[in-house]
Amino acid sequence: MYQTLPVRIIPTSQQEELLWILSEKCRLLYNFALAERKDAYSNGMKISYIKQQNDLPNTKKQYPEYKWVYSKVLQSVLKRLDANYKSFFSLKRNCDENARPPKYRGVDYFFTMTYNQSGFEITDSKSNKIAYNSTDTTNYLYGADKPEYTEDDEVFISFSHNHPSGLELKFGLPAKILYDRILRVADEIAQVGIYQKKDGGYYLSITYNVPCLDFKHNDKYLAMDIGVNKHTMVDSDGNLREMINKRPDKYREPKIQQIQSRLDHCKRYSKKWYRLKRNLNRMKQKSSNQLKDFQHKKTRNIVDNTDASVIIIGDLSAKQMASSKKGDKKSDKSTHRGTHNSGYIGRFAQFLAYKSLRVGKRIIEIDESYTSQDCCNCGYRQKMPLYERNYNCPYCRQSMDRDKNSAIVIMERYLRQNALWTGYQHFTDNLRQTGLLIGMITQSLPG
């Protein structure tokens, strides 16, 4: 399983200037390739990634400055454009009205440079080669004899380029942190990317392969209803548990809106505008980091504290849930913003999935439609506005928290769809022992 670790780097002024020069060539290549595709589409023709990649040697002959950039990096630029178009066409096929084609990159855009398979070399302060370049691949040399690092040791990552300045792009990173996070567990370093965040900081994204434990089914399940304010879980033994989402974004949202308002009323590109822009990006980055940290800790807590080998979650799209619709009230827009800020339907599920795979567990997504409207006891469906937090069934008189009801419905739906009748009977019997009226109809349907 491939994972990515972002690491902050602090380049010198000369290195930063060189990074921008190389990034500018990548940006221009992206824009030229995009213009070529748009012209072809307007004339009823199609251009593939293979065709544009095969044209790279001619482009380098016509514009020799493109030789400054490592060849794999230029190929990754065209791959990104191709991936963007595939994503756009996929959204169009799914009738997404908000789908937009790829756009040109502006002059202030730092284009991510991806060194895939080769073009980078990793060494340490003890003169050990960890990864080095061969003809077209990077050989990972960390075997059984792994040295021990202290806090003073460093790991150096250097990148290939052909700029006339000959300046070395070599960055030092703390060896102990990289050893604990990557070198100790990885059996391959696949690629390294250089990118810039909105706060102006430069980062390396190191993609590495981690071996996963084999999946062993123990006939235990955990169903989750992922929400904005809390997550509700129920296991196959009938144990219900709630995990509160502290929502750290709510603390910073008023301050971010205040800075945004001052920025909107400021003269564009003035000294004050740049100062407020930097502060705004810094606050947004801080809020984003806090949310990611919270998600990592919560998903790790869930995976480590459950005996279930299968974790079941819903597959609802956060993008569709948070999309504004005609006639939305102010409270609806606030809910949409909360869904976007918490990011729990998408990113939370991704964190949960890769942490589960590493320890030999499995994540299964099922259709979560109407789980908040269906009664977990009798299946009666009724409208449930968001402000109603308790599910009261008029048919079977079942009354419980709506999130707990959704988690139970998710578990029941999975067990039924997969014909796991023994597990379903075991689950419902355990729920009855908690006092819930599962499978016990007490009144006829009204009307």
C-alpha positions as CSV (number, residue, x, y, z in Angstrom):
1,M,0.0,0.0,0.0
2,Y,1.4,3.4,-1.0
3,Q,1.4,6.3,1.5
4,T,2.6,9.9,1.3
5,L,4.4,11.9,4.0
6,P,4.7,15.7,3.6
7,V,7.9,17.2,5.0
8,R,8.7,20.9,5.3
9,I,11.9,22.1,3.7
10,I,13.6,25.5,3.9
11,P,15.5,26.2,0.7
12,T,18.1,29.0,0.4
13,S,17.3,32.1,-1.7
14,Q,19.3,30.7,-4.6
15,Q,17.5,27.3,-4.4
16,E,14.2,29.0,-4.1
17,E,14.9,31.0,-7.3
18,L,15.9,27.8,-9.1
19,L,12.8,26.0,-8.0
20,W,10.7,28.8,-9.4
21,I,12.6,28.7,-12.7
22,L,12.0,25.0,-13.1
23,S,8.4,25.3,-11.9
24,E,7.8,28.0,-14.5
25,K,8.9,25.6,-17.3
26,C,6.5,23.0,-16.0
27,R,3.7,25.6,-15.9
28,L,4.3,26.7,-19.4
29,L,4.4,23.2,-20.7
30,Y,1.1,22.5,-18.9
31,N,-0.5,25.6,-20.5
32,F,0.8,24.8,-24.0
33,A,-0.4,21.2,-23.8
34,L,-3.8,22.4,-22.5
35,A,-4.1,24.9,-25.4
36,E,-3.2,22.1,-27.9
37,R,-5.9,19.9,-26.5
38,K,-8.5,22.7,-26.6
39,D,-7.7,23.5,-30.2
40,A,-7.9,19.8,-31.1
41,Y,-11.3,19.4,-29.4
42,S,-12.7,22.5,-31.1
43,N,-11.8,21.0,-34.4
44,G,-13.4,17.6,-33.6
45,M,-10.1,15.8,-32.9
46,K,-8.6,14.2,-29.8
47,I,-5.1,14.3,-28.4
48,S,-3.9,11.6,-26.0
49,Y,-1.2,11.7,-23.4
50,I,0.9,9.3,-25.4
51,K,0.9,11.7,-28.4
52,Q,1.9,14.7,-26.3
53,Q,4.6,12.7,-24.5
54,N,6.1,11.6,-27.8
55,D,6.2,15.3,-28.8
56,L,8.4,16.2,-25.9
57,P,11.8,15.6,-27.7
58,N,10.7,17.9,-30.5
59,T,9.6,20.5,-27.9
60,K,13.1,20.3,-26.3
61,K,14.8,20.9,-29.6
62,Q,12.6,23.9,-30.4
63,Y,12.9,25.3,-26.9
64,P,16.2,24.1,-25.3
65,E,15.4,25.6,-21.9
66,Y,13.0,22.7,-21.3
67,K,16.0,20.5,-21.1
68,W,16.7,22.2,-17.7
69,V,13.8,20.1,-16.2
70,Y,14.3,16.4,-15.5
71,S,12.5,14.3,-18.2
72,K,10.3,12.4,-15.7
73,V,9.1,15.7,-14.3
74,L,7.9,16.9,-17.7
75,Q,6.1,13.6,-18.2
76,S,4.4,14.0,-14.9
77,V,3.1,17.5,-16.0
78,L,1.4,15.9,-19.0
79,K,0.1,13.1,-16.9
80,R,-1.5,15.6,-14.5
81,L,-3.2,17.3,-17.4
82,D,-4.5,14.0,-18.7
83,A,-5.8,13.0,-15.3
84,N,-7.5,16.4,-15.0
85,Y,-9.3,15.8,-18.3
86,K,-10.3,12.3,-17.3
87,S,-11.7,13.6,-14.1
88,F,-13.7,16.2,-15.9
89,F,-15.1,13.8,-18.5
90,S,-16.0,11.4,-15.6
91,L,-18.0,14.1,-13.9
92,K,-19.7,15.0,-17.1
93,R,-20.8,11.4,-17.7
94,N,-22.3,11.4,-14.2
95,C,-24.3,14.5,-15.1
96,D,-22.5,16.8,-12.7
97,E,-23.6,20.3,-13.6
98,N,-20.7,21.9,-11.7
99,A,-18.0,20.0,-13.7
100,R,-15.5,22.4,-15.3
101,P,-12.7,21.6,-17.7
102,P,-9.0,22.2,-16.7
103,K,-7.9,25.9,-16.6
104,Y,-4.6,27.6,-17.4
105,R,-2.2,28.1,-14.6
106,G,-1.3,31.7,-13.7
107,V,2.2,33.2,-13.4
108,D,2.1,33.1,-9.6
109,Y,1.3,29.4,-9.5
110,F,4.0,27.1,-8.3
111,F,3.7,23.9,-10.3
112,T,4.4,20.7,-8.3
113,M,7.4,18.9,-9.6
114,T,7.1,15.1,-9.3
115,Y,10.1,12.9,-9.5
116,N,8.7,9.5,-10.2
117,Q,10.9,6.3,-10.1
118,S,14.1,8.2,-10.7
119,G,15.7,11.7,-10.6
120,F,16.3,11.8,-6.9
121,E,18.9,10.4,-4.5
122,I,18.6,9.9,-0.7
123,T,21.7,9.7,1.5
124,D,22.3,10.3,5.2
125,S,24.9,12.1,7.3
126,K,26.7,8.7,7.9
127,S,27.5,8.4,4.2
128,N,25.0,5.7,3.7
129,K,23.1,5.5,0.4
130,I,19.4,4.9,1.0
131,A,18.1,5.4,-2.6
132,Y,20.1,6.1,-5.7
133,N,19.4,6.5,-9.4
134,S,20.0,3.8,-12.0
135,T,19.1,4.1,-15.7
136,D,15.4,4.8,-15.2
137,T,14.5,3.7,-11.7
138,T,15.5,4.4,-8.1
139,N,16.9,1.5,-6.1
140,Y,15.9,1.3,-2.5
141,L,18.9,0.0,-0.5
142,Y,17.5,-0.2,3.0
143,G,17.7,-3.8,3.9
144,A,18.1,-5.6,7.2
145,D,21.1,-3.6,8.3
146,K,19.5,-0.3,9.2
147,P,21.6,2.2,11.1
148,E,20.5,3.9,14.3
149,Y,20.0,7.6,14.1
150,T,20.1,10.4,16.7
151,E,18.3,13.7,16.7
152,D,21.5,15.4,15.3
153,D,21.6,13.1,12.2
154,E,20.1,14.1,8.9
155,V,18.9,12.5,5.7
156,F,19.6,14.4,2.5
157,I,17.4,14.3,-0.6
158,S,18.9,15.7,-3.9
159,F,17.1,16.2,-7.2
160,S,18.4,16.1,-10.7
161,H,18.2,19.0,-13.2
162,N,20.2,20.5,-16.0
163,H,20.0,24.2,-15.3
164,P,23.1,26.1,-16.4
165,S,23.7,27.4,-12.9
166,G,24.6,23.9,-11.7
167,L,23.2,24.7,-8.3
168,E,22.6,21.6,-6.2
169,L,19.0,21.0,-5.1
170,K,19.8,19.1,-1.9
171,F,17.7,19.4,1.3
172,G,18.4,18.1,4.7
173,L,15.7,16.4,6.8
174,P,15.7,15.1,10.4
175,A,16.9,11.4,10.1
176,K,15.1,10.2,13.2
177,I,11.7,11.3,12.1
178,L,12.1,9.9,8.6
179,Y,13.4,6.7,10.0
180,D,10.4,6.2,12.3
181,R,7.8,7.3,9.7
182,I,9.3,5.8,6.4
183,L,12.6,4.1,6.4
184,R,11.8,1.6,9.2
185,V,8.6,0.3,7.6
186,A,8.9,1.0,3.8
187,D,10.2,-1.5,1.3
188,E,10.1,1.0,-1.6
189,I,10.3,4.8,-2.1
190,A,8.2,5.4,-5.3
191,Q,8.4,9.1,-5.9
192,V,9.2,12.5,-4.3
193,G,7.4,15.7,-5.2
194,I,8.2,19.4,-4.5
195,Y,5.3,21.7,-3.9
196,Q,4.4,25.0,-2.2
197,K,1.5,25.6,0.1
198,K,-0.6,28.8,0.3
199,D,1.3,30.0,3.3
200,G,4.5,30.2,1.2
201,G,6.2,27.2,2.7
202,Y,7.9,24.5,0.5
203,Y,7.3,20.8,1.1
204,L,8.4,17.4,-0.1
205,S,5.8,14.7,-0.5
206,I,7.5,11.4,-0.2
207,T,5.5,8.4,-1.5
208,Y,6.5,5.0,-0.2
209,N,5.2,1.5,-0.2
210,V,4.3,-0.2,3.1
211,P,3.5,-3.9,3.3
212,C,0.1,-4.7,4.8
213,L,-0.9,-7.6,7.0
214,D,-3.1,-10.3,5.5
215,F,-6.8,-10.0,6.1
216,K,-8.2,-12.6,8.5
217,H,-12.0,-12.6,9.0
218,N,-13.1,-13.1,12.6
219,D,-16.9,-12.7,11.9
220,K,-17.0,-9.4,13.8
221,Y,-18.2,-6.2,12.3
222,L,-18.3,-2.5,13.1
223,A,-20.8,-0.1,11.4
224,M,-20.2,3.7,11.5
225,D,-22.5,6.6,10.8
226,I,-20.0,9.4,10.0
227,G,-21.4,12.9,10.9
228,V,-20.3,16.5,11.2
229,N,-20.7,16.8,14.9
230,K,-20.2,13.2,16.0
231,H,-19.6,9.7,14.8
232,T,-21.8,6.9,16.0
233,M,-20.7,3.2,15.9
234,V,-22.3,-0.1,16.6
235,D,-20.5,-3.5,16.6
236,S,-21.8,-7.0,16.0
237,D,-22.1,-7.5,19.8
238,G,-24.7,-4.7,20.0
239,N,-22.4,-2.1,21.7
240,L,-23.2,1.5,20.7
241,R,-20.5,4.2,21.0
242,E,-20.4,7.8,20.1
243,M,-17.3,9.9,19.3
244,I,-17.7,13.6,19.5
245,N,-16.1,15.8,16.8
246,K,-14.7,18.8,18.6
247,R,-14.8,20.9,15.3
248,P,-11.6,23.0,15.8
249,D,-12.6,24.8,12.6
250,K,-15.4,26.6,14.5
251,Y,-12.8,28.3,16.7
252,R,-10.9,29.9,13.8
253,E,-13.9,30.4,11.4
254,P,-14.9,33.9,12.9
255,K,-11.3,35.1,12.8
256,I,-10.9,33.9,9.3
257,Q,-14.1,35.6,8.2
258,Q,-13.0,38.8,9.9
259,I,-9.6,38.8,8.1
260,Q,-11.4,38.0,4.8
261,S,-13.8,40.9,5.3
262,R,-10.9,43.3,5.8
263,L,-9.1,41.8,2.8
264,D,-12.2,42.4,0.6
265,H,-12.3,46.1,1.5
266,C,-8.6,46.6,1.0
267,K,-6.9,48.0,-2.2
268,R,-5.8,45.0,-4.2
269,Y,-2.0,44.3,-4.4
270,S,-1.2,47.0,-1.8
271,K,1.2,46.4,1.1
272,K,-1.8,45.9,3.5
273,W,-3.5,43.6,1.0
274,Y,-0.4,41.3,0.9
275,R,-0.1,41.4,4.7
276,L,-3.7,40.4,5.2
277,K,-3.4,37.7,2.5
278,R,-0.4,36.1,4.2
279,N,-2.3,36.2,7.6
280,L,-5.4,34.7,6.0
281,N,-3.4,31.8,4.3
282,R,-1.6,31.2,7.6
283,M,-4.8,30.9,9.6
284,K,-6.5,28.7,7.0
285,Q,-3.4,26.4,7.0
286,K,-3.4,26.2,10.8
287,S,-7.1,25.3,10.8
288,S,-6.6,22.7,8.1
289,N,-3.6,21.2,10.1
290,Q,-5.7,20.9,13.2
291,L,-8.5,19.2,11.4
292,K,-6.1,16.7,9.8
293,D,-4.5,16.0,13.2
294,F,-7.8,15.4,14.8
295,Q,-8.9,13.0,12.0
296,H,-5.6,11.1,12.2
297,K,-5.9,10.6,16.0
298,K,-9.6,9.6,15.9
299,T,-9.2,7.1,13.0
300,R,-6.2,5.6,14.8
301,N,-8.3,5.3,18.0
302,I,-11.1,3.6,16.1
303,V,-8.9,1.0,14.4
304,D,-6.8,0.2,17.5
305,N,-9.8,-0.2,19.8
306,T,-12.0,-2.5,17.8
307,D,-11.8,-6.3,17.5
308,A,-13.9,-6.2,14.3
309,S,-12.1,-7.3,11.1
310,V,-14.6,-5.5,8.9
311,I,-15.6,-1.8,9.3
312,I,-18.7,-0.7,7.4
313,I,-19.3,3.0,6.4
314,G,-21.6,4.8,4.1
315,D,-20.6,6.0,0.6
316,L,-22.4,9.4,0.6
317,S,-20.5,12.1,-1.3
318,A,-19.5,15.1,0.8
319,K,-19.5,17.2,-2.4
320,Q,-23.1,16.5,-3.1
321,M,-24.1,16.9,0.6
322,A,-22.5,20.3,0.8
323,S,-23.7,21.6,-2.6
324,S,-26.0,24.6,-2.3
325,K,-29.4,24.1,-3.8
326,K,-32.1,26.6,-4.9
327,G,-34.1,27.8,-1.9
328,D,-31.5,27.0,0.7
329,K,-31.8,29.0,3.9
330,K,-29.0,30.6,5.9
331,S,-28.9,27.6,8.3
332,D,-28.6,25.3,5.3
333,K,-25.6,27.2,4.0
334,S,-24.0,27.0,7.5
335,T,-24.5,23.2,7.4
336,H,-22.9,23.0,4.0
337,R,-19.9,24.9,5.2
338,G,-19.6,22.7,8.3
339,T,-19.7,19.6,6.0
340,H,-16.9,21.1,3.9
341,N,-14.8,22.2,6.9
342,S,-15.0,18.9,8.8
343,G,-14.2,16.9,5.6
344,Y,-15.4,13.7,7.3
345,I,-17.2,12.0,4.5
346,G,-14.1,11.9,2.2
347,R,-10.8,12.4,4.0
348,F,-11.9,10.8,7.3
349,A,-13.0,7.7,5.4
350,Q,-9.6,7.6,3.5
351,F,-7.6,7.9,6.8
352,L,-9.7,5.1,8.3
353,A,-9.3,2.9,5.2
354,Y,-5.5,3.0,5.0
355,K,-5.0,2.6,8.7
356,S,-7.3,-0.5,8.6
357,L,-5.5,-2.0,5.7
358,R,-2.1,-1.7,7.4
359,V,-3.3,-3.8,10.3
360,G,-5.1,-6.4,8.2
361,K,-8.6,-5.1,8.5
362,R,-11.1,-4.2,5.7
363,I,-13.2,-1.1,5.0
364,I,-16.5,-1.7,3.1
365,E,-18.6,1.2,1.8
366,I,-22.4,0.6,1.2
367,D,-25.2,2.7,0.1
368,E,-26.2,5.0,2.9
369,S,-29.3,6.5,1.3
370,Y,-32.3,6.8,3.7
371,T,-30.5,5.4,6.7
372,S,-31.6,8.4,8.8
373,Q,-35.2,8.0,7.6
374,D,-35.7,4.2,7.9
375,C,-36.6,2.7,11.3
376,C,-34.0,0.1,12.4
377,N,-36.8,-2.0,13.9
378,C,-39.6,-2.2,11.4
379,G,-38.2,-0.4,8.3
380,Y,-40.8,2.4,8.3
381,R,-39.6,5.4,6.4
382,Q,-40.4,9.0,7.3
383,K,-39.0,12.5,6.6
384,M,-36.3,13.5,9.1
385,P,-35.3,17.2,9.1
386,L,-31.8,17.9,10.4
387,Y,-33.1,19.7,13.5
388,E,-34.9,16.6,14.6
389,R,-32.2,14.6,16.5
390,N,-34.4,11.9,17.8
391,Y,-36.1,9.2,15.7
392,N,-39.6,8.4,16.8
393,C,-41.3,5.7,14.8
394,P,-45.1,6.0,14.6
395,Y,-45.4,2.4,13.6
396,C,-43.5,0.3,16.2
397,R,-43.1,3.1,18.8
398,Q,-39.3,2.8,18.6
399,S,-37.6,6.0,20.0
400,M,-33.8,6.6,19.9
401,D,-31.1,9.0,18.7
402,R,-31.2,9.4,14.9
403,D,-27.4,8.7,14.5
404,K,-27.7,5.5,16.5
405,N,-30.6,4.5,14.4
406,S,-28.5,5.2,11.2
407,A,-25.6,3.1,12.5
408,I,-27.9,0.1,13.2
409,V,-29.5,0.4,9.8
410,I,-26.1,0.4,8.1
411,M,-25.1,-2.8,10.0
412,E,-28.5,-4.4,9.2
413,R,-28.3,-3.5,5.5
414,Y,-24.8,-4.9,5.1
415,L,-25.7,-8.2,6.8
416,R,-28.8,-8.6,4.8
417,Q,-27.2,-7.7,1.4
418,N,-24.5,-10.3,2.0
419,A,-26.9,-13.0,3.3
420,L,-25.0,-13.2,6.6
421,W,-28.1,-14.5,8.5
422,T,-26.2,-16.0,11.4
423,G,-24.4,-12.7,12.0
424,Y,-27.7,-10.8,11.6
425,Q,-29.4,-13.0,14.2
426,H,-26.5,-12.6,16.6
427,F,-26.5,-8.9,16.1
428,T,-30.3,-8.4,16.7
429,D,-30.2,-10.7,19.7
430,N,-27.5,-8.6,21.3
431,L,-29.4,-5.4,20.6
432,R,-32.5,-6.8,22.3
433,Q,-30.5,-7.4,25.4
434,T,-29.8,-3.6,25.5
435,G,-33.5,-2.9,25.6
436,L,-34.1,-2.0,21.9
437,L,-37.2,-3.4,20.2
438,I,-35.4,-4.9,17.3
439,G,-37.8,-7.2,15.3
440,M,-40.7,-6.6,17.7
441,I,-43.6,-4.8,16.0
442,T,-46.0,-3.4,18.6
443,Q,-48.6,-1.5,16.5
444,S,-50.2,-1.6,13.1
445,L,-49.2,0.9,10.5
446,P,-51.2,4.2,10.8
447,G,-53.7,5.1,8.1
